[in-house]
Amino acid sequence: MKTKKFMGAHTSSSGGVFNAVTNAVKINANAFALFVKNQRQWNAKPLEIEVIESFKSAMKTNGFDANQVLAHAGYLINLANSDCEKRAKSLDSFIDELKRVKLLGLDRLNVHPGSHLQEISEEEALNLVVDSINLAHETVPDIIVVIENTAGQGSNLGYKFEHLSHIIQGVKDKNRIGVCLDTCHAFAAGYDISTEVGYTHTFDEFDRLIGFKYLKGIHLNDSMVKLGSKKDRHESIGKGLIGIDFFKRFMKDERFNLMPIILETIDETLWREEIELLRSFQ
């Protein structure tokens, strides 16, 4: 019988996306994240039929379902870019990734909300993200677009729950929009999840402004940097400033069951050990 917490990490798909599954098994994970193409390049060759079949076979053999996997979009995509040509390039790349996710039999794609680049207001930029997602939905059926909260570095959107709520409200197909909550990003953005009071307040706010029904994944990371620093610096579980008590509360919290919980902690040699530690808190 499968545990209600799907725990894993963002595993390497180097050599073929099917290797992400193999690498997840090696760390005793029952969830994983992966890039479906090179995350730092605009273009990639189409997925070959053999690669797609190998991925699906590895998923089936190792007992993974789509709701245990969080595909992650490339870092170059900026759906909030006010430059029409540059935004169109991002949208084309995003649509290509959605198509890849669908070909692999997965059901969700995690993407950063983008940056206004100091050229337009946050509200204008958020509206561009909404428009882009609606266009992507019209082009590619079924796949859920999962927006990630950010630490608030530079001109990045998504560091406030209100930003994520704004996007959800504007997307036409509410069944195909969701949120990935990164714990390090939330802490760096000023949400104090390190204390019991702060934990309760933060997730009450999340539920009020967004709603747990839209939560489609977690990036579970400790933080190198202090509360409200607006810097994105992940740390290994229990070794950062969020602290081990948060992770104990989190693992007992049933609101985070049955979704991919993904480690992006800095030392991948510790992932198996971290997963084992986290499971011991349940």
N, C-alpha and C positions, 0 to 999 in steps of 0.2 A: 504493500500500500504506500502510495506516495505521500510524503510530508506536505503539509499545507504551505510551507515556505519554500519557494523555488529559489535556491541559492546558487550563484555562480559568479562568473567574471567575464570581462571583455576579452575573449580569447583570440589568438591569432588565426587568421584565415590565409596566411602566406602559403602559396603553393596550391591554393584552391579552397573555396568556401567550405568544403566538406571537412577540412582540417580543423575548423573552428569547433566542430562537434567532437572530434577526436581529442582535441586539447581540453575541452570541457570535461570529458570523461576522466582524463588524467588527474584532474584536481578534485574528483568526486563531486562534481557539480550536477545539479538537476535543473540548471538554467544557464544561459550564456547570452552574451551580446557579440555581434560581429559587424564588420564593415562588409558590404556586398560588392564594393569596388574600392580601388585605391582612394583613401580618404583625402589625399592631398593633390589629386589630379582631376581635371575636368572630365577627361575622356577615358574610356576603357573599352576593351573589346567585348562584344556580346558574350553572355554566358553560354557556354557550349552545352549541348544536350547531355553529354556524358557527365559534365560537372554537376548539372542540375540533378540528374538521376543519382549520382554518387552522394550528393548532399541529402536528398530525400531518403536514400537507403540508410545512411548513417543515422539520420534522425529516428527512423523507425526501429533500427536495430538496437539503438541505445535508449529507446523509450521516451524520446522528447516529442512534445506537442508544440504547436505554434505559440500557445500562450505562455510557454517557458522561454521564449526567444525574443530578444529585443535587437532588431537590426538598427544600425546607427548610420545616419547619412554623413556625407563628407563635410569637411571643415570649411571648404571654399564657398559653400552655398550661403547666400545672404538674401533672403526673400523680402527684406526690408529696404533694400538699396533703392534710393530715389532715382538713380540713373536707369532709365527704361531698358537700355540695351544690356547693362550689367545684370539687372534684375531678371531679364528674360533668359540670360545665360544660366543664372542660378536656377530658375524655374525649370528649364530644360534638363539640367543635371538632376534636379530633384525628381522630376517625372521619370527619368531614366532609372533612378534608384527605386522608386515605387514599383516600376515594372519588374525590376530584378527581384524585389521582395516577393511579389506575386508569383513569379516563375518558380521561386524556391519553396512555395507553399507556406510562406509565413504570413502574418496578419497585421504587423505594425512596423512603422519606421520612425525612429527617434531623430529629431532634428532640432538644432538650436534656433531660437526665434529670429536671430539676426541682429544687425546693428544699424542705427540711424546715421552713423558716421559724422555726427555734428552738422548734418546738412538739412535735416527736417526735424520736426518735433517728435516726441515719443509716440503721441497719438497718431500722427500721420504715418509713421513707420509701422506701427501695429496694424493699421488699416491696410497697408500694402501686404503685410504678412497674411492677413485674412483673405485678401483678393487672390494672392498666390495659391493658398491652400484650396480655395474654392475652385480655381482653375485646374489644379492638380487632381482634385476629386472628380472633376468632369472628365478628365482624360483617362485616369486609372481607377477602376472600380475596386470596392471591397476593403482596401488597405486602410488601416487607422493611422493617421498622422499624429505622432506623439511629440508634443512640444516640451522642451526641457527648460527648467528654471536655470538662471545663471547667477554668477557671483556679483555681477554688476561692473565688471572691468570695462574701462573705456566707455564706449558708446553702446555697449550691448544692451539689448532689451531682455526682459524676462526675469529681472532680479526682484520684482515684486509680484505677489500673487495676483494683484490687480491686472498686471500685464497679461498673464495667462488667461484670466477670466475674460478680458477684453477680446482676446483671440477666439476663445470658445464661443462667446456670444455672437461673434460675427460669422462664424463658419455655418454654412447652411445645413450640412449633414452632421447632426450632433452625434450620430452613431459612429462617426469615423474621425473623431477628434479626441485627443486625450493628453495627458501630462505625464512626464517622467520627472520625479523629484530627486534631485541630487542633494544629498545631505551636506556635503562640504560647501556647495554653492549656496545653499540656504543659510548656513551659519555665517559664511563670509558676507552674505548680503544683509545680515543683521537679525536673522531669526534665531533666537537663542534656544536651541534644542538641547543644550547641554545640561540644563536643570529640569527637574520634574515639573515645576511651574511653567517654565518656558516651553517645554515639550507639549504640555497640555494646551497652552495658549496658541502655539504655532499651528498645531493640527486642528484646533477649533477654527482658527482663521482660515486654514486651507479648506476645511469643509464648508465654511460659510461663503467664501468667495469663489471657490472652484467646485467643490463637491468630490467626495471620494469615488463616486461612480466614474469619474473621468481619470482616475489614477490608473495608468497602464504599465507602470514600471518604476523601479527605484535604482538610482546609482548610490550605493552604500559606501561612503567614504568618510574617513576622519579628516581633520583640517590642520595643516601646518600653521595657518595664520589665524589671528584673533577674530573674535566676533565683529562683524561689520567692516572688515578690512577691505572689502570689495576686490579681493585677490583670489584667484583660483589656484590653490596649492593643496593637492590631495596628500593625505598621510595614511599610513597603515592603521588598521583597526586598533583603537585603544592607545595609540602612540601620539595622538594629536590633541588639540585643544577642545574638541567636542567631548572626548573622554568615554571610557568604557561603559559608564552607567547609561548613557544614551542607547548604546547598542543592546544592552540588556532589556531596556524598556521596549525598544523597537521589536526585538525578536519575540516578545510576548504579546505584542499588539496584533490582534487578529484582523485589523483593517488592512494589513499589508500581506495577507495571505493570497495565494493563487495568482501571483503576478511575478514577472522576472525581477529578481533582486540581484543587481550586478555590482561586483567589486571593480573599482577602477583605482585601487590603492597602488602605491608606488613601487612595491617590491613584489613582483609576480611570483617569486619563489616562495612567498608566504601564503599564496592564495588558498592552497589546500588546507593549510593550518588555520587560516582565518575562517574559512567555511566551517571547519570542524568546531572551532571556538564558538562561532555564532550559533551553530546548531545546539551547542550545549546549554545555551541560554533559554531555549524554548521551554 
